[in-house]
Each structure stands twice: as C-alpha cells, then as structure tokens.
Amino acid sequence: MEHMRKWFARGGAVLTAVTLAVFVPAVAWASTNGVYDVADELVRGRRRSGGIGIFAGLCCLIVVAVVVLGVVLMMRRRRR
C-alpha cells in the first residue's frame, strides 16, 4: 500500500507540474496578445442560459470539496 501511495503522490506532482507548465504561459500569452479582449466581447455578446450557470457552480463546489477532503485526509494520515 505504501508503494502505491508513493506512486500516487508522484503522479499528482507530475500532473500538477505539467498543468502549470501549460496553463501559466498560456494565460500570460493571452493577457498580452489581446485575446482577453476578444474573449470578453464574445462572452458579453452571447446569451446566457440558466442551466449552464447552475452546472458550473455545482461543478466548482464539487472540485473544492474534493480538494478540501484530500487535504484533510493527508493531514490526518500525517498525524499518525
């Protein structure tokens, strides 16, 4: 079980590093190239549908709950 936990931690670290390596430069590029202004115009011009907003909010809450649960479980294991 310990071996599996180590590989899971390593995989999480690699996934986090890859995500940051891709998204941080992409956000920096988009903020300096005017892409943000175009995206802002597209979002404002589009009609909103109520169902998507509720789904997005629920999805966000689920992600936050999973992260908090993971942190709590890691803290409890560390105290033992």
Contact map, one row per residue, 1 for C-alpha under 8 A:
11111000000000000000000000000000000000000000000000000000000000000000000000000000
11111100000000000000000000000000000000000000000000000000000000000000000000000000
11111110000000000000000000000000000000000000000000000000000000000000000000000000
11111111000000000000000000000000000000000000000000000000000000000000000000000000
11111111100000000000000000000000000000000000000000000000000000000000000000000000
01111111110000000000000000000000000000000000000000000000000000000000000000000000
00111111111000000000000000000000000000000000000000000000000000000000000000000000
00011111111100000000000000000000000000000000000000000000000000000000000000000000
00001111111110000000000000000000000000000000000000000000000000000000000000000000
00000111111111000000000000000000000000000000000000000000000000000000000000000000
00000011111111100000000000000000000000000000000000000000000000000000000000000000
00000001111111110000000000000000000000000000000000000000000000000000000000000000
00000000111111111000000000000000000000000000000000000000000000000000000000000000
00000000011111111100000000000000000000000000000000000000000000000000000000000000
00000000001111111110000000000000000000000000000000000000000000000000000000000000
00000000000111111111000000000000000000000000000000000000000000000000000000000000
00000000000011111111100000000000000000000000000000000000000000000000000000000000
00000000000001111111110000000000000000000000000000000000000000000000000000000000
00000000000000111111111000000000000000000000000000000000000000000000000000000000
00000000000000011111111100000000000000000000000000000000000000000000000000000000
00000000000000001111111110000000000000000000000000000000000000000000000000000000
00000000000000000111111111000000000000000000000000000000000000000000000000000000
00000000000000000011111111100000000000000000000000000000000000000000000000000000
00000000000000000001111111110000000000000000000000000000000000000000000000000000
00000000000000000000111111111000000000000000000000000000000000000000000000000000
00000000000000000000011111111100000000000000000000000000000000000000000000000000
00000000000000000000001111111110000000000000000000000000000000000000000000000000
00000000000000000000000111111111000000000000000000000000000000000000000000000000
00000000000000000000000011111111100000000000000000000000000000000000000000000000
00000000000000000000000001111111111100000000000000000000000000000000000000000000
00000000000000000000000000111111111100000000000000000000000000000000000000000000
00000000000000000000000000011111111000000000000000000000000000000000000000000000
00000000000000000000000000001111111100000000000000000000000000000000000000000000
00000000000000000000000000000111111111000000000000000000000000000000000000000000
00000000000000000000000000000111111111100000000000000000000000000000000000000000
00000000000000000000000000000110111111110000000000000000000000000000000000000000
00000000000000000000000000000000011111111000000000000000000000000000000000000000
00000000000000000000000000000000011111111100000000000000000000000000000000000000
00000000000000000000000000000000001111111110000000000000000000000000000000000000
00000000000000000000000000000000000111111111000000000000000000000000000000000000
00000000000000000000000000000000000011111111100000000000000000000000000000000000
00000000000000000000000000000000000001111111110000000000000000000000000000000000
00000000000000000000000000000000000000111111110000000000000000000000000000000000
00000000000000000000000000000000000000011111111000000000000000000000000000000000
00000000000000000000000000000000000000001111111000000000000000000000000000000000
00000000000000000000000000000000000000000111111100000000000000000000000000000000
00000000000000000000000000000000000000000001111110000000000000000000000000000000
00000000000000000000000000000000000000000000011111000000000000000000000000000000
00000000000000000000000000000000000000000000001111111000000000000000000000000000
00000000000000000000000000000000000000000000000111111100000000000000000000000000
00000000000000000000000000000000000000000000000011111110000000000000000000000000
00000000000000000000000000000000000000000000000011111111000000000000000000000000
00000000000000000000000000000000000000000000000011111111100000000000000000000000
00000000000000000000000000000000000000000000000001111111110000000000000000000000
00000000000000000000000000000000000000000000000000111111111000000000000000000000
00000000000000000000000000000000000000000000000000011111111100000000000000000000
00000000000000000000000000000000000000000000000000001111111110000000000000000000
00000000000000000000000000000000000000000000000000000111111111000000000000000000
00000000000000000000000000000000000000000000000000000011111111100000000000000000
00000000000000000000000000000000000000000000000000000001111111110000000000000000
00000000000000000000000000000000000000000000000000000000111111111000000000000000
00000000000000000000000000000000000000000000000000000000011111111100000000000000
00000000000000000000000000000000000000000000000000000000001111111110000000000000
00000000000000000000000000000000000000000000000000000000000111111111000000000000
00000000000000000000000000000000000000000000000000000000000011111111100000000000
00000000000000000000000000000000000000000000000000000000000001111111110000000000
00000000000000000000000000000000000000000000000000000000000000111111111000000000
00000000000000000000000000000000000000000000000000000000000000011111111100000000
00000000000000000000000000000000000000000000000000000000000000001111111110000000
00000000000000000000000000000000000000000000000000000000000000000111111111000000
00000000000000000000000000000000000000000000000000000000000000000011111111100000
00000000000000000000000000000000000000000000000000000000000000000001111111110000
00000000000000000000000000000000000000000000000000000000000000000000111111111000
00000000000000000000000000000000000000000000000000000000000000000000011111111100
00000000000000000000000000000000000000000000000000000000000000000000001111111110
00000000000000000000000000000000000000000000000000000000000000000000000111111111
00000000000000000000000000000000000000000000000000000000000000000000000011111111
00000000000000000000000000000000000000000000000000000000000000000000000001111111
00000000000000000000000000000000000000000000000000000000000000000000000000111111
00000000000000000000000000000000000000000000000000000000000000000000000000011111
